[in-house]
Amino acid sequence: MSPDRRARRAPEVRPHRVVVLAMDGVLPFELGIPHRIFGRPRDAQGRKLYEVVTCSIRPPGPVRTDADFDIQVEHGPEILATADTVIVPASYELGPVFEQGVLTEELAAALAHIRPGTRLASICTGVYVLAAARLLDGRPATTHWADSDRLQRLFPQVKVDPEVLFIDDGDVLTSAGVAAGIDLCLHMVRRDHGTAVANEVARRTVVPPHRDGGQAQYIHRPVPDPQQATTTSARAWALGRLHEPIQLRDMAEQEAMSVRTFTRRFREEVGVSPGQWLTQQRVERARHLLESTDRSVDQVAHDAGFGTAQSMRQHLQTALGVTPTAYRRTFRTGTGPLDQASGHYDDVGTLR
């Protein structure tokens, strides 16, 4: 190859390294979430955007799970020093961490390998590790609703929110239990690389592409009777005409329900009001159009159903903390994630 051709070769891009910390008693489902979500994204050249590795707090070897099998982990805790993001999944054998709110010497030594500035995330009860390491003092955090009271008692300095699916506090993110870990990881992909990449991962994983962090955890919410009418058709109808004005009565008419019955049923099924849901869908449509088209901000506002650029600007500022122009500049130039060092994604669409 000639020197000129070598000079024109695209520069090597190191994938963002995600290190997953597997501790004894780890739940296999939660352990597998980061590998499934972060192992999928590719750039335009087909190169992996993330590299996912698993480590133990001990030298390489077997780690017990809460199932009837162990897993063989090939990396010890020193690999944490190479992480761009560290994820701590749930474990049922946290011992003093869960019972007294203190780290074991072994766990503290492992966490000491993590470099300052590394992004940290937890799934379900993995939050206890971050809290015991004093990484959540004065910060908002969440966990599975069944463990939130205990988390607050053990760590009164943490601002525990038991209602939400996940909380993004910039460099530290926490999620509720089980499937909320999928929502959190998809959110991180969306934050890093935009809606289109995250949606493609969701499509391949066969999960909903987006549930807002502020959506309520499904606590004491009955499963709808399959014999009852649902609001599915109304949602599909609305998604096909987001660019048009949509009134609540219009959606209710699609299901032949009264507005009152439709609103109650919608909350039961979706977790937010019809108005909140419509705003969420329009924000997602605007994000997609800003990332994938050259339409003007005014045209995007119209096509997403906001009517005016000012209205869209206000909604994006509330949801994402940035203007439409700043959002487009970030994801159309490939400069990386939005500057959300102090941003919160947990206050969009919260059911209160």
C-alpha positions, 0 to 999 in steps of 0.5 A, a space after each residue: 500500500 502506498 504512503 498516500 493510501 495509508 495516510 487516507 485510511 480512517 483513524 483507528 477508533 477504540 471502542 468504549 470499554 464497558 466493564 461489568 463487575 460480577 460478584 458472588 450471587 449475581 443474577 444471570 439475567 442482570 449480568 447479561 443485559 450489558 453484554 446484550 445491549 452494548 455488544 450490538 451497536 456499530 458505527 457506519 463502517 461496521 466497527 463495534 462502538 463498545 467493548 464489553 468485558 466481565 471481571 470479578 473482585 478476585 483473580 480469574 475463576 468461577 463466580 457463583 450466581 443465584 441460579 444452579 450454575 457458576 460462571 467462569 470469569 476471565 478477568 480480575 479486578 485490575 481490568 476495572 482500571 481500563 474501563 470507560 464505564 463500569 456497571 454493577 449488576 444485582 447480587 443476592 450475596 452482598 453481605 455487609 454491603 446489604 446488611 450494614 452498608 459497608 464494603 468488604 476489604 476485597 470489594 473496596 480494593 477492587 473498586 479502588 482500581 476504577 479511574 476518576 471520571 469513569 462513568 458508573 452504573 448499577 442495575 437493581 441492588 447493585 446500587 448498594 455497592 455504589 452507595 457503600 463506596 460513598 459515590 451516591 452521597 447527596 445524589 439521586 438514585 433508585 433501585 427495585 421498589 422492594 429494596 428502596 426503603 432499606 437503601 434509604 435507611 442504610 444510606 440517609 445521605 442518598 436521595 432515593 426515588 423508589 418510583 422511577 425506572 432509572 436515574 441519570 445523574 451525569 457520571 453516575 446512573 442507577 436503575 430499578 430492578 430487572 428489565 429496568 436495566 435494559 431501559 438504562 443501558 438503552 438510554 446510555 447508548 442513546 445518550 452516547 450515539 443518538 436515537 437511531 443507534 439505540 432504536 436499532 439495538 432495541 429492535 434487534 433485542 425485541 424490546 420497546 425502544 424507549 421507556 423514560 427514566 421517570 416512568 413509574 415502576 409498575 407497583 400495585 398496577 394490575 395486569 389489564 384483563 385480556 377481555 377488556 378493551 385496550 388503548 393499543 389502537 389509539 396509540 397506533 392511530 396517534 403515532 401515524 399522525 403525530 404531525 397533526 393536532 391530536 385531542 384526547 377525545 380523538 384518541 378516546 373515540 378510536 377505542 369507543 370509550 369516554 374520555 374518562 374511561 380512556 384516560 384511566 385505562 391509558 394510565 393503567 396500561 402505559 404508566 403515564 397520561 395520554 398527554 405525557 405520552 404524546 409529548 414523549 413520542 413527539 420528542 422522540 420523533 424530533 430527535 430522530 428527525 434532527 439526527 437523520 435529516 437536514 430539515 430545518 428546525 421549523 420543519 422538524 417542529 411541524 413534522 413532530 407535531 410541536 407546531 412551532 420551533 419555540 414549542 419544540 425548543 422548550 420541550 427538548 430543553 425540558 427533556 434533554 437539557 439542550 436546544 434542537 440546534 445543539 442536539 443536532 450538532 452533537 449527533 450529526 457531527 459524531 462528537 460524542 455524547 451530550 454534555 450532561 454532566 449535571 443533567 437529569 433524565 428522570 423528570 420526563 413523564 413521571 407519573 405523579 
